[in-house]
Amino acid sequence: MGGNNRKIKIVADRDIPFLKGALEKVARVDYLPGKVIDAPAVRQADALIIRTRTRCNGSLLNGSSLRFIATASIGYDHIDTAYCEHRGISWTNAPGCNSSSVEQYMLSVLLNLAALKGFRLGDKTIGIVGVGHVGGKVERICRTLGMKVLLNDPPRERQEGPGKFVDLDRIRREADIISLHVPLNQGGPDRTLHLADERFFAALARRPFLVNSSRGEVVDSRALKRALTKGMISGATLDVWEGEPDPDLELMDRIDFATPHIAGYSVDGKANATRMSIRALSRFFKLGLEDWEPSDLPGPQNREIMVDATGMDLQAILLEVCNRAYDVRRDDAALRTDPGSFEKLRAHYPVRREPGAFRVKLLNDRAGAGPTLKKLGFRILEKDIELLTKPE
């Protein structure tokens, strides 16, 4: 694995944030749009740093000198891992890199959905399908919001026992909201391709809301449209789509929130993915960048959130604060305004910071929202809360 005196050649997706300038001292780097990285471009390359838009299979890699692929993403179904193993090409992904970003996305979806439909989250049961890095954090916020949580994860259940997990049938019977956080598995005992298909929807008992922020192909789009038409479900939110980057416009018109695969697109999540990719590449080629950190992360436009909570209940306060940090309705509006800009919206996504980048000052917090917001990751100005909520 060791390097030699020549600089290695890297082909990289030009839209991976914080990457430019990080490797130039130790490598020759060609930056290209991810969707146009082709066989001639990688033929003389030693390494690739990509995202999900670049499909790494025989047609791309055959005849190349490639030795290493880093994908700055959680998922790796765009990499033909069997082909890479056969060719001796090592690869790495970035598990958990954007889990906190998807957690923030889900928090906004749940709070805005509750406001839109007029229900209390504390009265609802959510079924979380897939309890890995992301699903585990979604579980945490749902419990913080007072929801009843059902967990389904067959691989973990086989390893850990059935104690904390339930089967999919129970989720279909009892859940008011079902959120999917699974990898895309094309086959085998844990096949997730079209996990939500005709039979899935037909077995639903409580007309739940469906949220998919995992992979588009996990949901059968035609089956989802029929389920919406027949009233088998109450609504849906999709961040991922079959046929990306060309979302089904008919389906988009029927769902509550539609976003262009940006759930994991916080600045913090992107920085984590780039950090993990560069460190992995450095270990493989012995480049001396094992401690590399991205620098100068842009801050939010308004770092301090001040809310006068007079007359507001807990859920209303949480909605106000969380929407000030990130509001899913903005991404929904952007995609609906111009569905053809799916890729452009991803490539030029505005700065989104996670809760830890914000300081929250609550005035007249009679509902006691401060501790809950702190559990959700926000930095709370404790003294102000104590002073401003002191009994008269």
Residue pairs with C-beta under 8 A, 6 or more apart in sequence:
1 284
1 285
1 286
2 285
2 286
3 285
3 286
3 287
7 26
7 27
7 28
8 26
8 27
8 28
8 46
8 47
8 285
9 27
9 28
9 29
9 30
9 44
9 45
9 46
9 47
10 23
10 27
10 28
10 29
10 30
10 45
10 46
10 47
10 48
10 49
10 281
11 29
11 30
11 32
11 37
11 41
11 42
11 45
11 47
11 48
11 49
12 19
12 23
12 29
12 30
12 31
12 32
12 48
12 49
12 50
13 31
13 32
13 33
13 34
13 37
13 49
13 50
13 51
13 53
13 54
13 72
14 20
14 31
14 32
14 33
14 34
15 33
15 34
15 51
15 347
16 49
16 51
16 72
16 270
16 273
16 274
16 277
17 267
17 270
17 271
17 274
17 294
18 270
18 271
18 274
18 275
18 294
18 295
19 49
19 72
19 274
19 277
19 278
20 29
20 31
22 274
22 278
22 289
22 292
22 294
23 29
23 278
23 281
23 287
23 289
26 287
26 288
26 289
27 47
27 285
27 287
30 41
30 45
32 41
34 50
34 51
34 53
34 54
35 53
35 54
35 343
37 48
37 50
37 54
37 60
38 60
39 59
39 60
39 61
39 62
39 63
39 64
42 48
42 60
42 61
42 64
42 66
43 63
43 64
43 65
44 64
44 65
45 64
45 65
45 66
46 65
46 66
46 67
46 68
46 285
47 66
47 67
47 68
47 69
47 70
47 281
47 284
47 285
48 54
48 56
48 66
48 68
48 69
48 70
49 70
49 71
49 72
49 277
49 278
49 281
50 56
50 69
50 70
50 71
50 72
50 78
51 71
51 72
51 73
52 71
52 73
52 75
52 78
53 78
53 343
54 60
54 78
55 78
56 69
56 71
56 78
56 79
56 80
56 84
56 91
57 79
57 80
57 83
58 80
58 83
61 83
61 84
61 87
61 89
66 89
67 88
67 89
67 90
67 284
68 89
68 90
68 91
68 92
68 281
68 284
68 285
69 79
69 84
69 89
69 90
69 91
69 92
70 91
70 92
70 93
70 94
70 277
70 278
70 280
70 281
71 78
71 79
71 91
71 92
71 93
71 94
71 277
72 94
72 97
72 270
72 273
72 274
72 276
72 277
73 93
73 94
73 97
73 273
74 93
74 94
74 95
74 96
74 97
74 98
74 99
74 133
74 134
74 264
75 93
75 183
75 184
75 215
76 91
76 93
77 183
77 184
77 186
77 215
79 91
79 93
81 91
83 89
84 90
84 91
90 284
92 276
92 277
92 280
92 281
94 272
94 273
94 276
94 277
95 132
95 133
96 132
96 133
96 134
96 272
97 264
97 269
97 272
97 273
97 275
97 276
98 134
98 263
98 264
98 265
98 266
98 269
98 270
98 272
98 273
99 133
99 134
99 136
99 137
99 264
99 269
100 137
100 266
100 268
100 269
100 354
100 377
101 263
101 264
101 265
101 266
101 268
101 269
101 352
101 354
102 134
102 137
102 138
102 181
102 213
102 263
102 264
102 269
103 134
103 137
103 138
103 140
103 141
104 266
104 322
104 325
104 326
104 352
104 354
104 355
104 377
105 213
105 239
105 259
105 262
105 263
105 264
105 326
105 328
106 138
106 141
106 179
106 211
106 213
106 263
107 141
107 322
107 376
108 322
108 323
108 326
108 327
108 328
109 211
109 237
109 257
109 328
110 121
110 126
110 141
110 142
110 145
110 177
111 121
111 315
111 318
111 319
111 322
111 323
112 257
112 319
112 323
112 327
112 328
112 329
113 177
113 209
113 235
113 237
113 256
113 257
114 120
114 121
114 124
114 315
114 319
115 319
116 256
117 209
117 234
117 235
120 315
121 145
121 146
121 147
121 315
122 145
122 146
122 147
122 315
124 147
124 148
124 176
124 177
125 147
125 148
125 149
125 150
125 174
125 175
125 176
125 177
126 142
126 147
126 148
126 149
126 150
126 175
126 176
126 177
126 178
126 179
127 150
127 151
127 152
127 166
127 170
127 171
127 172
127 174
127 175
127 177
127 178
127 179
127 208
128 135
128 138
128 139
128 142
128 149
128 150
128 151
128 152
128 179
128 181
129 135
129 152
129 153
129 168
129 171
129 178
129 179
129 180
129 181
129 182
129 195
130 152
130 153
130 180
130 181
130 182
130 183
130 214
131 139
131 151
131 152
131 153
131 156
131 165
131 181
132 153
132 181
132 183
134 181
134 213
134 214
135 151
135 153
135 179
135 181
138 179
138 181
139 149
139 151
141 376
142 149
143 149
144 372
144 375
144 376
145 318
150 166
150 170
150 171
150 174
150 175
151 164
151 165
151 166
152 165
152 166
152 167
152 168
152 171
153 165
154 165
154 189
154 190
155 190
156 165
157 165
168 200
169 203
171 178
172 178
172 200
172 203
172 204
172 205
173 205
173 206
174 205
174 206
175 206
175 208
176 206
176 208
176 209
177 208
177 209
177 210
177 211
178 208
178 209
178 210
178 211
179 210
179 211
179 212
179 213
180 195
180 196
180 210
180 211
180 212
180 213
180 214
180 218
180 219
181 213
181 214
182 192
182 195
182 214
182 215
182 218
183 192
183 214
183 215
184 192
184 193
184 214
184 215
184 217
184 218
185 191
185 192
185 193
186 193
187 193
192 214
192 215
192 218
193 217
193 218
194 217
194 218
194 219
194 220
194 223
195 218
195 219
196 210
196 212
196 218
196 219
196 220
196 223
196 224
197 220
197 223
198 220
198 223
198 226
200 223
201 223
201 224
201 226
201 227
201 232
201 233
202 232
204 227
204 232
204 233
207 231
207 232
207 233
207 234
208 233
208 234
209 233
209 234
209 235
209 236
209 237
209 256
210 219
210 224
210 233
210 235
210 236
210 237
211 236
211 237
211 238
212 218
212 219
212 236
212 237
212 238
212 239
212 240
213 237
213 239
213 240
213 263
213 264
214 240
215 240
216 238
216 240
216 241
216 242
216 243
216 244
216 261
217 242
218 240
219 238
219 242
220 242
221 241
221 242
221 243
221 248
221 251
224 233
224 236
224 251
225 248
225 250
225 251
225 254
226 232
227 233
228 235
228 236
228 254
228 255
229 254
235 255
235 256
236 254
236 255
236 256
237 255
237 256
237 257
237 258
237 259
237 328
238 247
238 251
238 252
238 255
238 257
238 258
238 259
239 259
239 260
239 261
239 262
239 263
240 261
240 263
241 247
241 248
241 251
241 261
242 248
244 261
244 342
245 260
245 261
245 342
245 343
245 346
246 342
247 258
247 260
247 335
247 339
247 342
249 339
252 258
252 335
252 336
252 339
257 328
257 329
257 332
258 332
258 335
258 336
259 328
259 331
259 332
259 335
260 331
260 334
260 335
260 341
260 342
260 343
260 345
260 346
261 342
261 346
262 331
262 345
262 346
262 349
265 346
265 349
265 352
266 326
266 352
266 353
266 354
267 297
267 298
267 351
267 352
267 353
268 297
268 353
268 354
268 356
268 357
269 354
271 294
271 297
274 294
275 292
275 293
275 294
278 289
278 292
279 289
279 290
279 291
279 292
281 287
281 289
282 288
282 289
282 290
282 292
283 290
297 353
298 351
298 353
299 353
299 357
300 325
300 351
300 353
300 357
300 358
301 351
302 324
303 357
303 358
303 359
304 358
304 359
304 360
304 361
305 321
305 324
305 325
305 358
305 359
305 360
305 361
305 378
306 360
306 361
306 362
306 363
307 317
307 320
307 321
307 324
307 360
307 361
307 362
307 363
308 363
308 364
309 317
309 362
309 363
309 364
309 365
309 366
309 367
309 369
310 363
310 364
310 366
312 320
312 367
313 367
314 367
314 368
314 369
314 372
317 362
317 365
317 367
317 369
317 373
318 369
318 372
318 373
318 376
321 360
321 362
321 369
321 373
321 378
322 355
322 376
323 329
324 358
325 353
325 354
325 355
325 357
325 358
325 378
326 352
331 345
334 341
334 345
335 341
335 342
335 345
354 377
355 373
355 376
355 377
355 378
355 379
356 377
356 378
356 379
358 378
358 379
359 378
359 379
359 380
359 381
360 370
360 373
360 378
360 379
360 380
360 381
361 381
361 384
361 385
362 369
362 370
362 373
362 380
362 384
362 385
362 388
362 389
363 384
363 388
364 388
364 389
365 385
365 388
365 389
366 389
370 380
370 382
370 385
371 380
373 380
374 380
